[in-house]
């Protein structure tokens, strides 16, 4: 399946734990049939853990769909090799973004039948949205 990325807006704020500058990047995913999902990616400049956060929401994005028709999986991203690990809502700064649908707990996400689709989308995001990857690659 061929995915496309459409970049959304980027916003800047202050990290709640250290006060350093944090970035939130938004984007849209599409495939041959139309809208496929959305993503939010975030990182804090010079944060001591060096971990970024990527949340991907897949499901029904048609006009009549509601957030109940979608589920989101959070990935924690680290280092220049873009190593990814499934996280859960406790790692998400976007728990209040209802449009994403349910953010799955780590245990459920790891057993999700579409987990490889989420990783496939994540691979496209880190390959095509340099706004996020620049944090890890300098």
C-alpha positions as CSV (number, residue, x, y, z in Angstrom):
1,X,0.0,0.0,0.0
2,X,1.4,3.4,-1.0
3,X,1.0,6.1,1.6
4,X,1.3,9.8,1.2
5,X,2.0,12.4,3.8
6,X,0.5,15.9,3.9
7,X,2.1,18.2,6.4
8,X,-0.1,20.0,8.8
9,X,0.7,22.9,11.1
10,X,3.5,23.0,13.6
11,X,3.2,24.7,17.0
12,X,5.7,25.6,19.7
13,X,5.2,25.8,23.5
14,X,7.1,25.3,26.7
15,X,7.7,21.8,28.2
16,X,5.7,21.4,31.4
17,X,8.6,19.6,33.2
18,X,11.6,21.6,32.2
19,X,10.5,24.8,30.5
20,X,12.5,24.1,27.3
21,X,11.0,24.7,23.9
22,X,8.6,21.9,22.7
23,X,7.4,21.3,19.1
24,X,4.2,19.7,18.0
25,X,3.9,18.6,14.4
26,X,0.7,17.6,12.8
27,X,0.1,15.8,9.5
28,X,-2.3,13.7,7.5
29,X,-1.9,10.2,5.9
30,X,-3.5,9.2,2.7
31,X,-3.6,6.1,0.5
32,X,-5.0,5.2,-2.9
33,X,-8.5,5.3,-1.6
34,X,-8.3,8.7,0.2
35,X,-7.8,9.7,3.9
36,X,-6.0,7.1,5.9
37,X,-5.1,8.7,9.2
38,X,-3.5,11.6,11.1
39,X,-0.4,12.0,13.2
40,X,1.0,14.2,15.8
41,X,4.7,14.2,16.5
42,X,6.5,16.0,19.3
43,X,9.8,16.7,20.9
44,X,11.4,19.1,23.3
45,X,14.7,20.7,22.4
46,X,17.7,19.6,24.5
47,X,15.4,17.4,26.7
48,X,17.6,15.1,28.7
49,X,15.8,11.9,27.7
50,X,16.1,12.6,24.0
51,X,12.9,10.8,23.2
52,X,10.3,12.1,20.8
53,X,6.6,11.1,20.7
54,X,4.6,10.0,17.7
55,X,0.9,9.2,17.8
56,X,-0.9,7.8,14.8
57,X,-4.6,7.5,14.5
58,X,-6.0,5.1,11.9
59,X,-9.5,4.1,11.0
60,X,-12.4,5.7,9.3
61,X,-11.8,9.3,8.3
62,X,-14.8,9.7,6.0
63,X,-17.1,12.7,6.4
64,X,-19.6,10.7,8.5
65,X,-17.1,9.0,10.7
66,X,-16.6,9.9,14.4
67,X,-13.7,9.4,16.8
68,X,-15.3,6.1,17.8
69,X,-14.4,4.8,14.3
70,X,-10.6,5.3,14.9
71,X,-7.9,4.1,17.3
72,X,-4.5,5.7,18.0
73,X,-1.2,4.1,18.9
74,X,1.6,6.0,20.5
75,X,5.2,5.4,19.6
76,X,8.2,6.6,21.6
77,X,11.1,7.5,19.2
78,X,14.8,7.7,20.1
79,X,18.2,8.3,18.5
80,X,19.5,8.8,15.0
81,X,18.4,5.3,14.0
82,X,14.8,6.3,14.8
83,X,14.2,3.4,17.1
84,X,10.5,3.0,18.0
85,X,8.8,1.5,21.0
86,X,5.0,1.3,21.6
87,X,3.9,3.4,24.5
88,X,0.5,4.2,25.9
89,X,-1.7,7.1,27.0
90,X,0.5,7.7,30.0
91,X,3.2,8.9,27.5
92,X,0.9,11.0,25.4
93,X,0.7,14.8,25.6
94,X,-2.4,14.5,23.4
95,X,-4.9,12.7,25.6
96,X,-7.3,15.6,25.2
97,X,-7.4,15.5,21.4
98,X,-10.7,13.6,20.9
99,X,-10.5,13.4,17.1
100,X,-7.8,10.8,17.4
101,X,-10.1,8.2,18.9
102,X,-9.1,5.9,21.7
103,X,-5.4,5.9,22.5
104,X,-4.7,2.3,23.1
105,X,-2.9,1.2,26.3
106,X,0.5,-0.4,25.4
107,X,-0.7,-4.0,26.1
108,X,-3.6,-3.7,23.7
109,X,-1.6,-1.9,21.1
110,X,1.0,-4.7,21.0
111,X,-1.8,-7.2,20.2
112,X,-3.6,-4.9,17.7
113,X,-4.3,-6.7,14.4
114,X,-3.1,-3.6,12.5
115,X,0.0,-2.9,14.5
116,X,2.2,-3.4,11.4
117,X,0.0,-0.7,9.6
118,X,0.9,1.7,12.3
119,X,4.6,0.9,12.0
120,X,4.3,1.2,8.2
121,X,2.8,4.7,8.7
122,X,5.5,5.6,11.2
123,X,8.2,4.6,8.7
124,X,6.7,7.0,6.1
125,X,6.4,9.8,8.6
126,X,10.0,9.6,9.8
127,X,11.2,9.3,6.2
128,X,9.1,12.1,4.8
129,X,8.5,14.7,7.5
130,X,11.9,16.2,8.3
131,X,10.3,18.6,10.8
132,X,10.3,15.6,13.2
133,X,13.4,13.7,12.2
134,X,15.7,16.8,12.3
135,X,15.5,16.6,16.1
136,X,17.1,13.1,16.1
137,X,19.5,13.6,13.2
138,X,20.7,17.1,13.9
